[in-house]
Amino acid sequence: MRQFTAIVNPTAGGSASAAALLQVARQLREAGAGLETEYSRSLDHARDLARDAGRRGRVVLAVGGDGIAGGIGGALSGTDALLGLVPAGRGNDFARALNLPADPTALAQVLLHHEPRNVDTIEVESAVHHRTVVLGSVYAGVDALANRHANNATLLRGAASYYAGGLRAVTTWRPARYRVTVDGVDHPHTGYTVVAANSGYYGSGRLIAPEARVDDGLLDVVMIREAPRRLFFALMNDLKTGAHVHRPQVSILRGREIRIEADREVPYGADGEVEATLPVTVRVLPGALRVLC
């Protein structure tokens, strides 16, 4: 029987993390599994807790949103440790990409009985991050600015906070001049954003990279070019279904190593955490993480 260590982000979704864990925990314990719970003081603390639990042979449960999932998943990347997700944040985009069930009973069955799957992770290197590893995507531009606004929102939750953050970001954004280097080939780009996606989803369910796969050893690079604001709002609406990829303002490349630079200070985010500006280099780490899904 698997033994679990749940690492809870007490700030993700308010009390949602604790509530989500309680429902799953009851199912795990009734099945005879061992479960211990740790509360993280910060993302770095969560990473330390995860490494320690992984070394002890326990399944590490990331309880919260994409930030803690990416932080813990990154900490376990390249090890034999098993990761499980209990989604309870604003976005839960990596859990969505893995098709994890929302029902606590069904999720507990996945955690108890499913075989692990090897998925890719993303190494992120910059002046701020030096070297860290995340799961879903790295995005540089208006979406990172929107994510920053959403993270600071106090009145809105979930998709509503991302949409409000997006409106605020777009109204003040002026197109940036990027230099995007994919596997050594330069691609000049002027526009709204560049996204290096391992998972298809970001921003609370927006399907930014419909063809992205978490286990194909590649990152999908989505670039949205300069366009009138009214068109960009229509394009944002297309993100619900992934239809934006058919617009001429959208280009998609694939590669293993991507460097993103810009002609001014442009913020970038990684798995919901927005704390740095370009330049940044990202690399795919194929099959580096074992996850229950």
DAWOBEL-V874661 format. One record per helix or strand of 2 or more residues. SS is the DSSP state (H for helix, E for strand). FROM is the first residue (numbers start at 1). TO is the last residue. Records with the same first field share a line. If there is no record, write none. Layout:
# DAWOBEL-V874661
SS=FROM-TO + FROM-TO
This chain:
# DAWOBEL-V874661
E=3-9 + 34-40 + 59-64 + 82-87 + 116-125 + 132-134 + 137-141 + 176-182 + 185-197 + 201-202 + 206-207 + 219-225 + 250-255 + 257-262 + 267-270 + 273-277 + 280-292
H=16-30 + 43-55 + 66-76 + 93-97 + 104-113 + 142-151 + 158-172 + 229-238 + 243-246
